[in-house]
């Protein structure tokens, strides 16, 4: 039997089971006496073991089998869960995920899991059940599974380094060995890390920085960092530290980095697989959810490229439908009108189905973050609650595939540098447990994702001092910048305000990559902060659907479109009711004072005279709880339109999000309502 044809199915189902195991283990950690959760975990582990054995991935099956043995004792009441068992099982899941990712990349999924299996066997035998008994073995359980003896970079670290190379930064690997007769190894290591901090940003240290500070290492340690220094410059500076025996510095390109993340195994036969495209190999036509009456909905996996083709074909069909409607109204034939109306109803239903096929809840990205925050908080000795809201908010699949890494960056920074240590929170009169909110919501033709922490906030003076020191701005420029402009400096390449180097990195590490990635998706990111109260990162993303409902309107001789989802109502505003308040045009609407926006002024409409009439047509738009009145010339009517990106054209006008082709062949620009409300 050729297993390659089942490989894609195995990968998809393995990822589903691993996600389920992660979520249920987190639930069990909160309710360790709930045996129904243990049953769910056991079933997922058992299924994953069987699938792995069938496909010939023996290390996967072996490790899962030993985890299953532990869970079997727990569900039968013969073993009580404790923090060490939880940590060991979570490390087992990390190892399983690492092996599955190796398979995704075309590898064999093999790994040395003997130490982890040994710990699990001792738990089953009763030799190792409490934290006090595991001093020697906990290090083995806590260490990531390493492929072929190499230092393993996790997904976050690999992503940061890979994107830094793409952005023109140098990625250096430094192996530092301290002399055998050195008395204070940690002191020498501290001096080396001072040099590394000047050189750039440490992304990975092996052993960890904490272990090095506590002299829990032999004589050498390895560091991966992002820097503008050359390998010779770094080697020379580290070499100037006394009692350093040797320094090896290597500059890594994309291929070398990939080899480190997924080492080759020349001793094993090459496994030919049809590699799935990362994140885009297959999409689910429907969500796997219980249907009414308790039945399970039937699903089919569809290649995402086929959905792209379907969307493009329907977009062209929609343009022709609008043209037919226009012709029918001009010809005034009853039979033609009835036929076109019927076609419009059918195509509207088809349009709804086509759009839903590509939409995926952000839950598919969010559901991996509780585990990440749990591990991160534990490693930092902090208490953090992650509260997720709006996980049902849907985004286009192509955006979902790309947004994960930026959110990882922002969440790690919020936990590491936003939330204060327990003692500092208590001193400030805050609860010892910090809170990070991850929320998503629709607003018009956009989705907003916010990450808010109740930590210490961002210090303006510290950000400015760092930006001046690193040459990002001058001291004179800093004096004239608003708080919002200062906070945005943390997205500058190479910016960091971290007081000490850590594996997690300082606030700002990788944030330039975050901004670049979000901008590439046609979105934007902003940051607001209040000292002592916390920080909010807000990401605005386009739905990137090809088809939206819009209100068509006129400005002079030009036609424009505004998405209906942002429009509250249309109205008439008298010029005598528009008042100048602190330099801003405002008017009263339904008992509230709202800003008045002249669309003609914003887009420099050449032939529009906004002073010719006493009464102006206006569109009332909303962004969250903020409202605004947009003055226009005239309304044409509602219509379904096909979104066409403009690329680099009109890039200076952030109020324009794209264009559409109307039924008469004319082009209408699409207005982004969110850009009109500050």
C-alpha positions in Angstrom: 0.0 0.0 0.0 1.4 3.4 -1.0 1.2 5.5 2.2 2.0 8.8 0.4 -1.6 9.2 -0.8 -2.7 9.2 2.9 0.0 11.5 4.1 -2.0 14.7 3.8 -4.9 13.2 5.6 -2.6 11.9 8.4 -1.0 15.4 8.9 -4.4 17.1 9.0 -5.9 14.7 11.5 -2.7 14.5 13.6 -2.8 18.3 14.0 -6.4 18.1 15.0 -5.7 15.5 17.7 -2.6 17.4 19.0 -4.7 20.6 19.3 -7.4 18.6 21.1 -4.8 17.1 23.5 -3.4 20.5 24.3 -6.8 22.1 25.0 -8.0 19.2 27.1 -4.7 19.0 29.1 -5.1 22.7 30.0 -8.7 22.0 31.0 -7.6 19.0 33.2 -4.9 21.2 34.8 -7.7 23.5 36.0 -9.9 20.6 37.0 -7.6 17.6 37.8 -10.4 15.5 39.4 -12.6 15.6 36.2 -12.2 12.1 34.8 -14.4 12.8 31.8 -11.6 15.1 30.5 -9.1 12.3 31.0 -11.3 10.0 28.8 -11.3 12.6 26.0 -7.5 12.9 26.3 -7.0 9.2 26.3 -9.2 8.7 23.2 -7.2 11.3 21.2 -3.9 9.8 22.3 -5.1 6.3 21.4 -6.3 7.4 17.9 -3.0 9.3 17.3 -1.0 6.2 18.3 -2.9 4.0 15.9 -2.6 6.4 13.0 1.2 6.8 13.6 1.8 3.1 13.8 -0.2 2.5 10.6 1.8 5.1 8.7 5.1 3.7 10.0 6.1 6.6 12.2 7.5 4.4 15.0 8.9 7.2 17.3 5.5 9.0 17.2 3.7 5.8 18.0 6.2 4.8 20.8 6.0 8.1 22.6 2.2 8.3 22.3 1.9 4.8 23.7 3.9 5.7 26.8 1.8 8.8 27.3 -1.3 6.6 26.9 -0.1 4.3 29.7 0.1 7.2 32.1 -3.4 8.4 31.1 -4.8 4.9 31.5 -3.7 4.8 35.2 -5.2 8.3 35.8 -8.6 7.4 34.2 -8.7 4.2 36.3 -8.0 6.1 39.6 -4.6 4.5 40.1 -2.6 7.7 39.6 -3.2 11.3 40.7 -2.1 14.1 38.4 0.4 16.6 39.7 2.5 19.4 38.3 5.4 17.2 37.2 3.1 14.8 35.4 1.4 17.7 33.6 4.7 19.2 32.6 6.0 15.8 31.3 2.8 15.3 29.3 3.0 18.8 27.8 6.7 18.2 26.9 5.5 14.9 25.2 3.0 16.9 23.2 5.8 19.3 22.2 7.9 16.4 21.0 4.9 15.0 19.0 4.3 18.3 17.4 8.0 18.6 16.5 7.9 15.2 14.8 4.7 16.0 12.9 6.2 19.2 11.7 9.3 17.2 10.5 6.9 15.0 8.5 5.2 18.1 7.0 8.7 19.3 5.9 9.3 16.0 4.1 11.2 14.3 6.9 10.7 10.9 8.5 9.3 12.1 11.8 12.2 10.3 13.7 13.5 11.8 16.9 15.4 10.6 20.0 12.6 10.3 22.6 14.3 7.7 24.8 14.8 10.1 27.8 11.2 11.3 27.7 10.0 7.7 27.3 12.1 6.7 30.3 10.5 9.4 32.5 7.0 8.3 31.4 7.8 4.7 32.2 9.1 5.7 35.7 5.8 7.6 36.3 3.9 4.4 35.4 6.0 2.2 37.6 5.6 4.6 40.6 9.3 5.5 40.8 8.6 9.1 39.8 5.4 10.8 40.8 6.1 13.9 42.8 8.2 17.0 42.2 10.6 16.2 45.1 11.5 12.9 43.4 12.4 14.2 40.0 15.3 16.5 40.3 17.5 14.4 38.1 14.9 13.6 35.5 13.1 16.9 35.2 15.8 18.5 33.1 15.5 15.7 30.6 11.7 16.1 30.5 11.9 19.8 30.2 14.4 19.8 27.3 13.0 19.9 23.8 13.4 16.8 21.7 16.4 17.4 19.4 16.5 16.1 15.9 19.8 14.3 15.1 21.7 15.9 18.0 21.2 19.5 16.8 20.0 22.4 18.8 16.3 22.7 18.0 14.7 26.1 17.2 11.0 26.2 18.1 8.5 27.6 15.6 8.6 31.1 17.0 12.5 31.3 17.1 12.8 29.9 13.6 10.2 32.3 12.3 12.0 35.4 13.8 15.4 34.3 12.4 14.0 33.4 9.0 12.1 36.7 8.6 15.1 38.7 9.9 17.3 37.2 7.1 14.6 38.2 4.6 14.6 41.7 6.0 18.3 42.1 5.4 19.6 41.5 9.0 22.4 39.1 9.8 21.7 36.0 11.8 24.8 34.8 13.6 25.4 31.5 15.5 28.1 31.9 18.2 29.6 29.0 20.2 31.6 30.3 23.2 33.9 28.1 25.3 35.2 29.3 28.6 38.6 28.1 29.9 38.6 25.1 32.2 40.5 26.9 35.0 37.9 29.8 35.1 36.6 30.2 38.6 33.5 32.3 37.9 32.0 30.9 34.7 28.7 32.8 35.1 30.5 36.1 35.5 32.4 35.6 32.2 29.2 34.5 30.6 27.5 37.7 31.8 30.3 39.7 30.2 29.8 37.8 27.0 26.1 38.5 27.0 26.8 42.2 27.6 28.7 42.1 24.3 25.8 40.2 22.6 23.3 42.8 23.8 25.4 45.6 22.1 25.6 43.5 19.0 21.9 42.8 18.6 19.1 40.6 19.9 19.5 37.1 21.3 16.8 34.8 20.0 18.0 31.4 21.3 20.5 30.4 23.9 21.5 26.8 24.7 21.6 26.2 27.6 19.0 28.9 28.5 20.1 32.3 29.9 18.7 31.4 33.3 20.8 28.2 33.5 23.9 30.1 32.4 23.4 32.7 35.1 23.1 29.9 37.7 26.3 28.2 36.2 24.2 25.2 35.1 26.4 24.5 32.1 29.7 22.8 31.4 32.1 25.2 29.7 30.5 26.2 26.4 27.2 27.7 25.3 25.6 28.4 21.9 23.7 31.6 21.0 21.7 32.6 18.0 21.3 36.4 17.5 20.1 39.0 15.0 22.7 41.6 14.4 24.2 44.1 12.0 27.7 43.1 13.0 29.8 40.8 10.9 30.9 37.5 12.2 34.5 38.7 12.5 33.4 41.8 14.5 31.4 39.7 17.0 34.2 37.1 17.3 36.7 39.9 18.1 34.6 41.5 20.7 33.7 38.3 22.5 37.3 37.2 22.3 38.4 40.3 24.2 36.6 39.0 27.3 39.2 37.4 29.6 39.3 33.6 30.3 37.5 32.8 27.0 39.1 29.8 25.4 37.5 29.9 22.0 34.8 31.6 20.0 33.2 30.2 16.8 30.9 32.6 14.9 29.0 31.6 11.8 26.7 33.7 9.7 23.6 31.7 8.7 21.7 32.1 5.4 18.2 30.8 4.8 19.4 27.4 3.7 21.7 27.0 6.7 19.0 28.1 9.1 16.5 25.6 7.5 19.1 22.8 7.9 19.4 23.7 11.6 15.7 23.6 12.1 15.3 20.3 10.1 18.6 18.5 10.0 19.2 16.0 7.2 19.5 12.3 7.9 21.9 10.8 5.3 21.9 7.4 7.0 18.1 7.0 6.4 16.5 6.3 3.0 14.9 9.3 1.4 11.1 9.4 1.9 9.3 10.7 -1.2 6.2 12.7 -0.2 3.9 15.0 -1.8 4.7 18.0 0.4 1.6 20.0 1.4 2.1 23.7 0.9 2.6 25.3 4.3 -0.7 26.4 5.6 -2.4 26.3 2.2 -2.4 22.6 1.1 -6.0 21.9 2.0 -8.9 23.7 3.5 -12.0 22.4 5.1 -15.1 23.1 3.1 -17.1 23.1 6.4 -16.3 23.4 10.1 -16.3 20.0 11.9 -19.1 20.7 14.3 -22.1 18.7 15.6 -25.2 19.2 13.4 -28.7 19.4 14.8 -29.9 16.3 16.5 -26.5 15.3 17.7 -25.3 14.1 14.3 -21.8 14.9 13.1 -21.6 17.1 10.0 -20.0 15.5 7.0 -17.0 17.3 5.6 -14.7 17.1 2.6 -11.2 18.6 2.3 -10.8 20.9 -0.7 -7.6 22.2 -2.2 -7.5 25.9 -1.4 -6.4 26.7 -4.9 -9.6 25.3 -6.3 -11.5 27.7 -4.0 -9.4 30.6 -5.3 -10.4 29.6 -8.9 -14.0 29.3 -7.9 -14.0 32.8 -6.3 -12.3 34.4 -9.3 -14.9 32.8 -11.7 -17.8 34.0 -9.6 -16.3 37.5 -9.4 -16.5 37.7 -13.2 -20.0 36.2 -13.2 -21.1 39.0 -10.7 -19.8 41.8 -13.0 -21.9 40.3 -15.9 -24.9 40.0 -13.6 -24.8 43.6 -12.7 -24.4 44.5 -16.4 -27.5 42.3 -17.3 -29.5 44.0 -14.6 -28.6 47.4 -16.1 -29.5 46.3 -19.6 -32.8 44.8 -18.5 -33.8 48.1 -16.9 -32.9 50.0 -20.2 -34.7 47.5 -22.5 -37.8 47.2 -20.3 -38.7 43.7 -21.4 -40.8 41.9 -18.8 -39.5 38.4 -19.7 -35.9 39.6 -19.7 -36.4 41.4 -16.4 -38.0 38.3 -14.7 -35.1 36.1 -16.0 -32.5 38.5 -14.7 -34.2 38.8 -11.3 -34.3 35.0 -11.0 -30.6 34.8 -11.9 -29.9 37.5 -9.4 -31.5 35.5 -6.6 -29.7 32.3 -7.5 -26.4 34.0 -7.8 -26.9 35.8 -4.5 -27.3 32.4 -2.8 -24.3 31.1 -4.7 -22.3 34.1 -3.7 -23.1 33.5 0.0 -21.9 29.9 -0.2 -18.7 30.8 -2.1 -17.8 33.4 0.4 -18.4 31.1 3.4 -16.3 28.4 1.9 -13.2 30.6 2.3 -14.0 31.9 5.7 -12.4 30.4 8.8 -12.9 31.4 12.4 -9.8 33.0 14.0 -10.3 30.3 16.7 -8.1 28.1 14.5 -5.2 30.5 15.3 -6.2 31.5 18.8 -6.6 28.0 20.2 -2.9 27.4 20.3 -2.2 30.5 22.5 -3.5 29.3 25.9 -0.9 26.6 26.0 1.8 29.0 24.9 0.9 31.6 27.5 0.7 28.9 30.2 4.3 27.7 29.5 5.7 31.2 29.1 4.2 32.4 32.4 5.5 29.3 34.2 9.0 29.8 32.8 9.0 33.5 33.9 7.5 32.7 37.3 4.5 34.9 36.6 0.8 34.4 37.0 -1.1 35.3 33.8 -4.7 34.7 32.7 -5.3 34.8 28.9 -8.9 35.8 28.1 -10.0 35.2 24.5 -13.2 36.8 23.1 -14.5 36.9 19.6 -12.8 33.6 18.5 -15.8 32.9 16.3 -14.9 36.0 14.2 -14.2 34.8 10.6 -11.4 35.8 8.3 -10.4 34.7 4.8 -8.2 31.5 4.9 -5.2 33.3 3.3 -5.1 35.9 6.1 -5.6 33.2 8.8 -2.5 31.3 7.4 -0.3 34.4 7.8 -1.5 36.1 11.0 -0.3 33.4 13.4 3.4 34.5 13.7 2.7 38.2 14.3 0.3 37.3 17.1 2.9 35.0 18.7 5.4 37.9 18.7 2.9 40.3 20.4 1.6 37.9 22.9 5.1 36.8 24.0 6.1 40.5 24.5 2.9 41.2 26.5 3.5 38.3 28.9 7.3 38.9 29.1 7.5 42.6 29.3 4.0 43.9 29.7 2.9 41.9 32.7 5.0 42.7 35.8 6.4 40.1 38.2 4.1 39.1 41.1 5.9 41.2 43.7 5.9 44.3 41.6 2.1 43.9 40.9 1.4 43.6 44.6 3.5 46.7 45.3 1.5 48.6 42.8 -1.8 47.4 44.3 -2.7 45.1 41.5 -3.9 41.5 41.6 -0.9 39.1 41.6 -2.4 37.5 38.4 -1.9 39.6 35.3 -4.5 39.5 32.5 -3.9 39.5 28.8 -7.0 40.0 26.6 -7.0 38.6 23.1 -10.1 39.7 21.2 -11.3 39.8 17.6 -14.3 41.7 16.1 -15.6 42.8 12.8 -15.8 46.5 11.8 -17.0 47.2 8.3 -14.9 45.4 5.7 -12.2 44.7 8.3 -11.4 42.5 11.3 -9.7 44.0 14.3 -7.5 41.9 16.6 -6.5 43.4 19.9 -3.9 42.2 22.5 -4.3 44.1 25.7 -2.3 43.6 28.9 -2.8 45.2 32.3 0.9 45.5 32.9 3.2 48.4 33.5 2.7 50.1 30.2 5.4 51.6 27.9 7.7 54.4 29.3 7.9 57.2 26.7 11.2 58.5 28.0 12.8 55.0 27.8 11.5 54.5 24.3 12.8 57.9 23.1 16.2 57.4 24.8 16.6 54.0 23.1 15.5 55.3 19.7 18.0 58.2 19.9 20.8 55.9 21.1 20.2 53.5 18.2 20.0 56.4 15.6 16.3 55.8 14.7 15.5 59.4 15.4 17.3 62.5 16.6 16.8 64.1 20.0 15.1 67.1 18.4 12.6 65.0 16.5 11.7 63.2 19.7 10.7 66.4 21.4 8.0 67.1 18.9 6.5 63.6 18.7 3.1 62.6 20.2 2.8 59.7 22.6 1.3 57.5 19.8 4.2 58.4 17.4 6.7 57.5 20.2 5.1 54.2 20.9 5.2 53.3 17.2 9.0 53.5 17.4 9.1 50.1 19.0 8.3 48.7 15.5 11.5 50.1 14.1 14.1 47.4 13.0 16.4 46.4 15.8 14.6 48.4 18.4 14.6 46.9 22.0 14.2 48.4 25.5 15.0 45.1 27.2 17.1 45.6 30.4 18.6 42.1 30.1 18.9 39.5 27.4 16.5 36.6 27.5 15.5 33.7 25.3 12.1 35.4 25.0 13.6 38.7 23.8 13.0 42.3 24.7 9.9 44.3 23.8 10.5 45.2 20.2 12.4 42.1 19.1 10.7 41.0 15.9 8.1 43.8 16.1 9.5 45.2 12.8 8.7 41.8 11.3 5.2 42.0 12.8 4.6 45.4 11.2 6.0 44.2 7.8 3.9 41.1 7.8 0.7 42.9 8.7 1.4 45.6 6.1 1.9 42.9 3.5 -1.6 41.6 4.3 -3.0 45.1 3.6 -3.5 45.8 7.3 -2.1 48.1 9.9 -1.0 47.9 13.5 -1.2 50.6 16.2 -0.2 50.7 19.9 -1.6 52.7 22.8 -0.3 52.6 26.3 -0.8 54.1 29.7 2.0 54.0 32.3 1.1 51.7 35.1 -2.2 50.6 33.5 -1.1 48.5 30.4 -0.7 48.4 26.7 -3.0 47.7 23.7 -1.8 46.4 20.3 -4.5 46.8 17.7 -4.3 45.0 14.4 -6.6 46.0 11.5 -6.9 43.4 8.8 -9.0 43.3 5.6 -11.4 40.5 5.1 -9.9 40.1 1.7 -13.1 38.8 0.3 -13.5 39.3 -3.4 -17.2 40.3 -3.1 -18.9 42.8 -0.7 -22.2 44.7 -0.6 -21.6 48.4 -0.9 -23.4 51.8 -1.3 -22.5 53.5 -4.6 -22.2 57.3 -4.5 -21.0 60.2 -6.6 -18.5 63.0 -6.0 -18.6 65.3 -9.0 -18.3 63.1 -12.1 -16.6 60.2 -10.2 -18.2 57.2 -8.6 -17.2 55.6 -5.3 -18.3 52.7 -3.1 -18.5 52.4 0.7 -19.1 48.9 2.3 -22.6 48.6 3.6 -21.4 46.9 6.8 -19.9 50.3 8.0 -22.9 52.4 7.1 -25.5 53.1 9.8 -27.8 55.3 7.7 -27.9 58.0 5.1 -29.1 61.5 5.9 -29.1 65.1 4.9 -26.8 67.6 6.8 -27.5 71.4 6.6 -24.4 73.5 6.3 -25.7 75.8 9.0 -25.6 72.8 11.4 -21.9 72.2 10.8 -19.8 74.0 13.5 -16.1 74.4 13.9 -15.0 73.1 17.3 -11.3 73.4 18.0 -10.5 73.4 14.3 -12.7 70.3 13.6 -16.0 70.3 11.7 -18.7 68.8 13.9 -22.4 68.4 13.8 -25.2 67.1 16.1 -26.7 63.7 15.3 -29.2 61.9 17.4 -28.2 63.8 20.5 -24.4 63.3 20.0 -21.8 65.6 18.6 -20.0 63.7 15.8 -17.2 64.8 13.3 -18.0 65.8 9.8 -15.7 64.5 7.1 -15.5 65.9 3.5 -14.7 63.0 1.3 -13.9 65.4 -1.6 -11.2 67.1 0.4 -9.6 63.9 1.5 -9.3 62.5 -2.0 -8.7 65.8 -3.8 -11.8 65.5 -6.0 -11.1 68.0 -8.8 -14.6 68.9 -10.0 -16.6 68.7 -6.8 -17.9 72.0 -5.3 -19.0 71.3 -1.7 -20.3 74.9 -1.2 -22.9 75.0 -3.9 -25.9 73.7 -1.8 -27.2 74.5 1.6 -28.1 70.8 2.2 -25.5 68.0 1.7 -26.1 64.3 1.3 -24.2 62.4 4.0 -23.4 58.9 5.0 -23.3 58.1 8.8 -20.5 55.5 9.3 -19.4 53.7 12.5 -16.1 52.2 13.7 -16.7 50.5 17.1 -18.4 53.1 19.2 -17.2 56.1 17.1 -19.4 57.7 14.5 -18.8 60.2 11.7 -20.8 62.0 9.0 -19.2 61.7 5.5 -20.4 64.4 3.0 -21.0 63.2 -0.6 -22.6 64.6 -3.7 -25.3 62.0 -4.5 -26.3 58.4 -3.9 -26.5 55.9 -6.8 -27.8 52.9 -4.8 -26.8 49.6 -3.3 -24.9 46.9 -5.2 -22.7 43.8 -4.8 -19.2 44.7 -6.0 -16.1 42.8 -6.8 -13.0 43.9 -4.8 -9.9 44.5 -6.9 -6.6 45.4 -5.2 -4.8 48.5 -6.5 -1.3 47.3 -5.6 1.1 50.3 -5.4 -1.3 52.6 -7.2 -2.8 55.3 -5.0 -0.8 54.0 -2.1 -0.6 57.5 -0.7 -4.4 57.5 -0.1 -5.1 55.3 2.9 -8.8 56.1 2.6 -8.9 54.0 -0.6 -8.9 50.2 0.0 -9.4 49.0 -3.6 -11.4 49.4 -6.8 -14.3 47.7 -8.5 -15.6 47.4 -12.1 -19.2 48.5 -12.4 -21.8 47.0 -14.7 -21.3 49.8 -17.3 -17.6 49.1 -17.4 -16.6 52.1 -15.3 -14.2 51.9 -12.4 -15.2 53.0 -8.9 -12.8 53.4 -6.0 -13.7 51.7 -2.7 -13.5 53.9 0.4 -12.2 52.4 3.7 -14.5 53.9 6.4 -12.1 52.9 9.2 -9.5 55.4 7.8 -12.1 58.2 8.0 -12.5 57.8 11.8 -9.6 58.5 14.0 
